[in-house]
């Protein structure tokens, strides 16, 4: 268990990563207004209204009228702005805070936003396609954040990152080892944690999407694997 805190990685092209900051703010505000009141009814209503439900996405079943706030297809993205609890939210937003600004720097504002949404959509679709009969709502930004992690790892594997190991021990590691281990952990859980409540396959979907998209979404001249440091 590690918590990323800070990376020694200055931005070159983007003075203020306002897309990344806006994404974090939206996730926090949506949690506060739709889920943070603590009432189970409110949390469930938000999850069914905006979460990704495979049987609904693939028109196997209809969503109850009281939950039909938006067209059903929009859930492929809206689910990524909901979270199951405060720790779920904080964990995802910490990763986005530490790593998202440099990915935005490498891509530019608009392409970074598009990148984030595509990663969310692909990870959600992969999850739904592999469990099309599920009636359980998928929520959380983990798939989109996984895409950001994959892009960061391909862009900046040699950058040093400060983390808290076990939540309390400060340690400075290369992103290659830190995020590489995190990526392997996601794939391991897809194979080993079949009955887990965590949608590990959505994480893997985000990783795949992020690794592919960064090849095309990065600015012209932005090198992969920290080649500019050589």
N, C-alpha and C positions, 0 to 999 in steps of 0.2 A: 504494500500500500504506500503510494507516494503522492504528494500534493505539489504540483508545479507552482512556483512562486514568482520567479523572475528569470529572464534570459538576457544574456549579454549580446544583444543583437539590435543595433541601431537601424532605424528606417532611413532610406535614401530618397525615395520618390514621394512619399506621402507624409507630410508634416503631422497631420491629424487623421488617424484612421477612423473617420466618422461612421463608416458603414459598420465596422466591427463594434464600435461603441453603441451604435443604434441597435444592432442585433442583441447585444447584452441587455440594454435598457428595455427593449421590447419583451424579452424573455422574463425579466424581473417584474415588469409592470403587469404582464398577463398573469403571472403567478400570483401576484398580490391581489389583483382585482377579481380573478376568476377562481383561484384555488386556495389562496392564502387565508381565507376566513376560517378554515378548519372544519366547516360543516361538510360532512360526507356527501350530502345531497348535492352541494354545489360542485364539489370535486368530480363526482360521478357525471353530473350534467355536462360539465365542461369536457370531460373525457369522451363522452358519447357524441357531443355536438361537434367537436373540433378534432378529436383523435382519429387515427386511421384504423378502421375496422374492416378487415379483409372481405367478409361476406357482403358488406355494404359497398365497398369499392368496386367489387366485381359483379354487382347487381344480383347477387344470390338471394339477398334479403333486403327489405326496405327498412330504413331507419324510422323509428317512431316519430310521428309528426312534431312532438314537442322538442325534439332534438335537431330538427332540420333548420339550422340557422343559415347555412351556406350550401351551395351545390356540393354534392357528394364527392366529386373529383378533387375539390380543393383540399380535402383531408390529406392528400399526398404531401402537402406542405404544412398545413396548419398544425398537424400533430407535433411538429418539431418545435413549436412554441409553447408547449405544455409540459409540465413536469409532475412526477408523482409525489414529491416531497421536497423539503428545503435542501436536504443533502444532495438529492438528485440535481436540483437546480444549481447549487453552489459548485458542485464538481464539474458540471459541464461549462459553467461560466468562467471558472478559473482556467480551464484549458483554453477557452476562447480568448480570454484576456491575455494570457501569456503568449499564445502562438498565432492568434488570428491577425494581429496588427501587421506582422511581417509578411504573412501571406497576402494581405490586402496591399501592402507595399509592393510586392512582386507582381501583382496583377493589375492594380488600379481599382478604383472604387466600384465602377459598374460591373466589371468582370468578376470581382470578388463576390459581390452580391449574387450574381448569376451562378457562380461556382457554388456558393453556399446552398442556394435553393435547389440546384440540381443534385448535389450530394444528398440533401434531405430527401428529395423525391426518389432518387434511385435506391437509397437504403430502405425507404418505406415500401417501395414497390417490390424489392427483392424479398423483404420479410413477408409481405402479403402474398406474393406469388408462391412461396414455399409453404404457406399455411392458409390457403384460400378459404377454408371452411371455418376459420377462427372468428369468434364473435367478441373477442377481447380487444379493447382499444389499445393501439400502440401510441405511446406518447413519449416525448423527450427529444432533446436536441442532439443526443449521442451520435446518431448517424451522420448528421451534418458536421459535428465537431470532429468525428473520426476522419472525415474528408479533409478538414483543416490540418489535422495531425499528419496525415499522409503527405499532403502538399509540403508542410513545413519540413518533414523528415527528408523529402527529396530535394528541397531547396537548401536546407541548412543543417546537415547532419553533424557538422563539426562545432557548431555553436554550443557554448557552455550554458547549462540551465541549472539554476538553484531549485532544489526540491526539499520538502520535508518528508523524510522517510518515517513511516509509522506515525505521521502527523506531528512529529516533534524534533527529529534529528536532521539538522541542515546538512545538505550534501550538494556538491557541485559536480555535475556529470555532463558529458557530451550528449547532445540530442540523439546521436546515433545509437548509443547504448540505452538511454532512458526511454525514448519513444520506440526504438526497435523492440525492446522488451515488452512495452505496452501493446504493440501491434501483435507480437507473437501470443500474448496473453488472450487477445480477442479471438484469434484463430483457434487456440487451444480450447477455449470455452465453447465454441461452436460444436466441437467434437465431443467434449467431455460433460457439458452441462445441458443435456437435452431437455431436462425437466425444469430448468431454471426459469424464474419469472423475468429475468433480464433477456431482452431480445438481442442476443449476441450477433445473430446473423445480420441485423440491421447495422451494427457497428462495422462488420466486415464489408457490407455493401458500401458504406460510406468510405471506408479505406480504399476499396477498389475504384470507386468513382473519383476520389480525390487524387489518387496516384495517376490516373489516366488524364483527368482534366487539367492538372497543373502543367502538363506537357504543352497544352494548346492555349491556356489562359494566361500564362506568365507574359510579362512585357518582353518585347524584342530586346535582346541583349542580356536579359536576366539568365544567369547560368544555373544549372542544377548542381547539386552535391558540393556546394561551396567552392566551386572551381575558381571563383574570383579571389579566394583567399590563398590560392597556390602561388 
